[in-house]
Amino acid sequence: MLKVLIKKQLYEIFRGYFTNAKTGKARSKANTTVMFLLFAVVMVALLGGMFGALAVFLCGTLCKAGLDWLYFLLFSLLGAALGVFGSVFNTYSGLYLAKDNDLLLSMPIPVKTVMTARLAGVYLMGLMYSATVLVPAIGVYIFFFGVTVARAVGMLGLIVVVSLTDMFLSCLLGWGVAKISLRLKNKSFVTVAASITFIVLYYLVYFRAMNWLQDLVSNAEMYGEKIRTGARVLWKIGSIGAGDMAALAICLTVLVAALTVVWRLMAHSFMKIATASATTEKRKKTGAKQFKQHTVPQALLIKELGRFTASANYMLNCGLSLLLLPAFGIFLLVKGEYVLGVVVQVFGERSGSTCVLLTAVLCMLNSMADMAAPAVSLEGKSYWLLRSLPVSTWEILTAKLSLQLLLGGVPAVFCGICGAIVLPGTVVEKLFVVLIPLGCVALFACVDLAVGLKNANLNWTNELYPIKQNVSIAIALFGCWLYAIAVGGAYMWVGWNIGPVWYLLAVLALSAAGTAVLYRWLMNRGTVCYEKL
């Protein structure tokens, strides 16, 4: 039974490779093979190649200095970080939120068997990600310095130690997330906040990583001595790869003990968490609850806003500019004079280029708010619920359009005002920096909804398909990007001959005309397209 459950768990992890998310039908063997080959290319060629190049950069310097353990320690830490990132969310969703938990728990299958199968998937995912880091590092080391029996055993043991560490941390963090999630009212905002925090930290580390590595290589012996004397645990972990059998035995013993403790914690609370309802907070009854009455447009807009805020995927993929625009506006207030000064030095011979290029950048940032593009497809099987209500088709489409106008317009105005404050231009130029991005919000909203209507697909089994994989998203996003690039590029090519004011006036008029044409199309042909879905 355990073998069958593990096989089922692996199938669920790679479900997208066997089943078409759009239609819900099984893929052909050839299609599945191609999908796995592409996955192998990404994992082996891209990720493995990247860490292999890093290993070549570090191996010679560190190992020739007698710091083999430091070399293996660095890649062990990288492998553990990547392994935890790749498996921690699988622990929470795969163990506690699996859709077939109720079905399996109703069968004569021991709870520990179900948990073991789930955690086997967690371990294999962590092993896959950590091996992507460690295997290239080990291969590079063997290529330059060869291998002995003790080192071979140590290297294999290091992979086991790192993968067990991944499992321990993933289980501990997944269990903590599961305990906390029971008390959360809106998990979507927490997911979005966590994702954005990770993205920010990732780029901070990414941009500083090369400086850190150069500093490490230049002062390897000093850092090695500090770790050896102040963090002996890390020293022992790195020594495993260099063939220290005593360190391997100690680490395995500690990890087995730690995993046993975590297993007992998870087993004790598994039934409670896995069978808990979405909200477990007890609310006191305060009598009949009064609901505020809304008009039809207000009610439809609230429904669209509720769908947007209820989906972390929707917010992250279609509303990222709602955070980027205010952040960029604050950046302009802090560093804007320096950045715009550099633009003046580079393009100073074309008067007004600073104003136009800033406007084009703001327009491009506005294009990343594309909530209207997947709004129609996201209705899915609930499409007929709206059609059965006594509301017109145009009112339904207006609500989808208004959501993007409302959410995208406010940060666009804020960012435009920040840009106008630091822009060294005339009052008219400053006004255009606010008006043109705001006009692009309206234009892009109409474009997104029109493209979403023409490429609507209500037959999907995974929410990610209409949000990330639908062709309407790519067309809308890249089309709006090209428009923003054209605004800046055309001025740098020929538009500077007429000056920034007349050029920006023409851009504003073009945007207004495009918005009017698309709005009229949505009122007439767009409603017909929606009714024929």
N, C-alpha and C positions, 0 to 999 in steps of 0.2 A: 504493500500500500504506500509506503514512504517513497519508493521509486516512482510510482505513478504520480503522486502529488508533486514531487520535485520536477518531473517532466512537465506537468501542467503549469507549474509556477514559471518555468522558463518560457513556456509558450506564451503566457500572459505578458511577460516582460517584452518579448519580441513579437507581440501580436500584430503590430503594424507591418511586419515583414511577411506575414502569412495572410493577412486580411486587408482588403481595401477599405480604408476608413470612410471613403465617400459612399460606397455602395453596400458595404457590409458583407461582400462576397469574398470567397477565398481567392487568393492570387494563384496564378499558374506556377508550376515548378520553375519555369524559366525566369519568370518575374521575381519570384522569391530568391532565386540564386543570384540574380543581378543585385537585388537589394542587399543581400549579405556581402556580396563582393564590394559594393560601394561602402558599406559599413567597415569592412576590413581595410579598405584603402584609407578611410578617414582615421581609423584607430592606429593602423600600422605605419602607413606612409606619412601621414600628416603629424599626428601626435607623437608616434614613435620616432619619426625622423627629427622632429623638433627637439625632443629630449636626447636623442642620439647626438645631435650637433652640440648641445650643451655639454654632454659627456666628453666629447672630443676636446672642447674648450677647457674643461676642468681637469681631466684625467692626468695629462702629462705633468702639469704644474704641481698638483697635490700629491700624486703618487711618487714622483721623483724626489719629493721632499720628505718621504716617509710617512705621509698622512693618508694612507689608503683608507683608514677607518673614517676620516673626515669626508672623503669622497663618497663612500657608501652611506654615511649618515645623511649627507645632503640629499641624495636621491631617495633615501628611505623616507625622509620628511616630505619630499615632493610627492612620492608615491602614496603616502598615507593621506596627504591633503586631497589629492585627486580621487583616491578611493573613497574617502568619506563623503566628498561632494557628490560622487556618482551613485552612492548607495544609501545615504541617510534618508532621503525622501522616499526611496523605495521601501525602507524599513517601515516608515509611518503609514504610507498608503498601501503597501503590499501586505503588511501584517494586520493592521487594525481596520483599514478602510476597504479591504477586498470585498467585492460585491457578492462573492459566494461564501462569505463567512457563515451566514445563517444556515445555508444549505449544508456546508461541511459539518458544522457543529450539531446539526440535527441528525447526522448519520452516526452509526456505531464506530466512529473513529476517535481514538484518544486525542484529547486537546494537545498533548505534548507532540503527537505525530504531526498535527496541523502546524504547530509552531515550528517544528524542526524543518518541515518542508518550506515554509515561508522564509526562515532564516538561512536555509541553504541557498535560496535565490539571492539573498542579501550578500552572503559570503562570496558567491561566484561573481556578482557584479563588482564588489570591491576588489576581488582578485584580478578581474579583467582590467580595471582602470589602473591599479597599482603596478601590474605587470607591464603595462604600456610605458611606464617610467623606468622600472627596474631592469627589465630585459635588455633594452638598448644600452643602459649604463653598464651592465655586466658584460655584454658583448664587446663594448669598446674596451673595457678593462682587460678582458681575455686577449683581445687582438694586440694590445700593446705590451702586456706583461705576462701572458700565458696563464696557466692554471695548474694547481696541485690538487691532490685529493682533498686536503683539508679546506682549501679555498672553494672547491666545487661544492662540498657539503655546506660550507658556510653561506655561499651565495644562494643555494636553494633554500637553506634555512632562513635566510634574510627575507626571501619572498614570502615564506610561510608566516614569519613574525609580522611583517608589514600587513599582510592580508588579515591576520587575526586581530591586529590592532585596529584595522579598518572596521572589522565586524564589531569589536568591542565598542568603539566610539559611535558607530552608526546605531547600534542597538541602544546605547545609553541616550544618545541624542533623540532617536526616534521615540523611545519610551517617554522622554521628557516632553517632546512636542505633543505626543498623544495625550499626556496628562493635562497639559496646558490647554490644548484645543477643546477639551470638554467644557471649559469655562469661557470660551470666546463666543461672542455673539456674531461677529462678522469676520470669518476667517479670510475672506478675500483681501481686505485691506492689510491684514497682517502678512499675507503672502506677498502682496505687492511691495510692502515696506521692506520685507526681508530680501526680496529679489533686487530691489534698487540699492539697498545697502551693500549687497554682495557685488553688484556691478561697480559701484563706486570704489569699494575696497580693491576689487580686481584691477581696475585701471590705475589706482594709486600704486599698487604693488608692481604692476606691469611697467609703468614709466620709471620706477626707481630700481627695478630689478638689475639692470645692467650696471648701474653705479655700485650697487651692493656686491655684485659678483666681482667687479674689478677691484673693489676694496678688499674682498675676501682673498682673492688671488695674490694681491700685493702684500697682505699681512696674514698669510695662511698660518704660519707658525705661531704667531701671537694668539690668533683666535683658537687654534688647536689646543694650545696650552691652557687657555681660559676654560674651554669646554672640558678638557681632561681633569682639571682640578676642581672646577665649580659645578659641573653637570656630568657626573660620572655615569649616570643612567644613559645619557645620549652617547657617551664614549663607548659604553658596552654594546649598544645597538649597532653603532658603526663598525665595531670590532668583529661582529658576526660575519660580515662580508669578507673580512680579511682572514677568516679561518679560525676565530676564537670559539672553540667548542664549549668551553665553560660558560661564556656569555650567552651562547645559543640555548644551553640547557636552562639557565636562570630565567631568560626572557620567556621561554615557552612555559615554564612552570608558573611564572607570575601571570601570564596571559590566560592560561587555563583556569587559574583561580579567579581572576577577575571576570572572565566569561561565565563561570559558574554562578557568581554572585548576581550578575546582571540577568542571567537566565531565570534565577529564582524570583527576582523582582518582577520580570515580565510575565512569568507564569502566574504569579500571584494576582496580577491585575489584568491579565489578558481578557478574560471573560467579561469583566466589567466594562472595559474600554471598547472591545470589539462589538459588544451588543448594545452600547449606549446609543441613545437617540442623538439627533443633531445638537440639541441644547438640553442640558441637564439642570439648568438653573431653575430653582423653584421660585415662582412669582406669587405674591400674595394677591388674592382676589380683591379687587377694589370696586366691585360692582360693574354695571354695564359701561362699556367703553364707547365714548363718543368719537365718531369719525367726521372729519371736516369734508363737506361736500365740495367737489371740484367741477369745473366746466369740462367738456369733452376734450378740448386741446390740452388742458392742464393734466387731466387724468392720463391721457396717452403719453404726454411728456414724462410724467412721473413713472409710468410703466417702463419707458425706454431707459430712463435714468436708473431705475431699479435693476434692470437687466445688466446695464453697464457696471454698476458697483457690485453686483453679485458674482461677477466672473473675474478672477484674477488674470486669466489669459486675455480677456477682452481689454481690461485696463492697461496691462503691460504692453500689448502689441498695438493697440489703437489709440492710446491716450498718453504716450510717453512725452509728447511735446507739452502736455499740461504741466510737467515739471521742468522740462528743458527750457521753456520760454522764461519763466520767472528766474531760474538759475542764471540764464544768459543775461537777463536784464540786470541782475545784481552784479554779475561779472563786469558788465559795461560800466556800471557806476563806480566800480572799484578800479578796474584796469582799462577802461574804455579809452581814456586819453592816450595811453601808451600804444594800444593796439591800433587805434585810428591814426596815430602819428606815423606808425610803420606803413600803413596803407598810403598815406600821403607821400611818404618818401619813395615808395615803389611806383605809384601811379600818379605822381604829382603833375606830369605833363598833361593829363586829361582832367580838366577842372570838373569838380563835382563828383568824381569817381567814388569818393568816400561815402557820400550820401547814398548813391545808387547801390554800391556793393553792400552796404549795411542793410538797405531795404531788401535786397535779394536774399541775404542770409536769413533775415526775419521771415521772409516768405517761405523759404525752404524749411525752417523749423515749424512753421504753421502746417506744412503739408503732412507732418507726422501725426497730426490729429485727424484720423480717418475713420471715426466711429460709424459714419453713415455707409461706408463701403460694405461691411458684412452685415449690416442691420437687418436687411431683408432675409438673407439666407439664414441668419440665426433664429428666425422664427421656426424653422424646421416643421415638425409635425403639429405645432400649435398655430400654424398659419390660419387654419379655419376658425380658430377661436375669435380672432379679430374680425374675420369676414362675417361671422354670425352676429356680431354686435351691431346696433343701430348707429354706426358711424360711417362716414363716407371714406372712400379710398384716399382721397386727397388729404383728409385729416390724419390718416395713418401715416402717409408719407411726410406730411408736414412735421409730425412729431419726431420722426427720424432725422429730418433736416435740422429741426430746432435744437436737438441734443448737441450736434456738432457745432452749431452756431453759438450756443450758449457756453459750452465748455471750452471751445477754442477761442471765442472772442475776448473773454476777460483777460486771460494771460497774454494774448496778442496785444491788447491795448496797453497793459502794464509794461511789457517788454519794449513796445514802441515808444512809450513815454520815457523810459530809461535811456533808450537810444537817442531820442531827441534832446535830452538834457546834456549829454556829453558830445553831441555832434557839433563841430565848429562850422556851422552854416547859417543861412538866413532863416527867418521864421517860416517862410513858405516851404523850404526844404525840410525843416523839422516837422512841419505838419504832414508832409508826404510820408515821412518815416512812420507815422502813426496810421495814416489813412490807407496806404497801399497794402500793408500786411493785413489790416482789418478787412479790406476788400478781397484779399486772397482767401481769407477764412470763408467768406460767402461763396466765392467761386469754387474753391476746393470742396466745400460741402455739397454743392450741386453736382460737381464732377463725380465725387465719390458715390453719391446716391444713384446717379444715372448709370454709372458703370456697374454698381451693385445690382441694379434692376436688370440690366441686360445680361448679366452673368449669374443670376441668382440660381442657387441649387438648394432645395429643401430636403434632399435625400442624403443626409449624413448621419453617421453614428458617433462621431467624435466632434466635440465643440471646436477643436483646433482646426478642423478642415475649413470651415467658412472664415475663421479668423486669420489663419496663417497660410493655408495651402490653396485657397481659392484664387483663381486668376484675376478676379476683380481687385483684390488687394494689391497685387503687383502692378496692374495697369494704372490704378488710381494713384498709388504712391510714386511710381517712377514718372508717370505723366506730369504730376504736380512738381516733382523735382526738376524735370526738364523745363517747365515753365519758369520756375524760379531761377534756374541757371541761365535761361535765355534773357531774363530781365537784366542780369548783370553783364552777361556776355555781349549782348547786342549793343549796350552802351559803350563798352570798352572797344568795340569794333567800329561802329559808325555813329552811335547815338551821342557821343560827347561833342559832336560838331554843332548840335542844336542847344546844348546846355542841359543841366540836370533838371531844371524846373519844367521846361517844355517836354522833355523826355518822360519824366515821371507823370506828368499830366496825361500823356498819351498812354502810358502803362495803366493808369487808373481808369481811363476811359475804356481801354481794351478789356480790363477785368470786369468793369461794370457791364459792358456789352455782352461779354461771355456769360456772366451770371444771369442776365436778363433772358438770353436765348435758352440756356439750360433750364432756367426756372419755368419758362413757358412750356418747354418740352416735357418737363416733369408733370406739369398740370394736365397736359393733354395725353401725349403718348406714354408718359411714365405711368399714369394711372391704369392705362390699358395693359401695359406690360405686367403690372402687379396683379391685375384681375385674371390674367391668363396663366398665372403660375400653377 
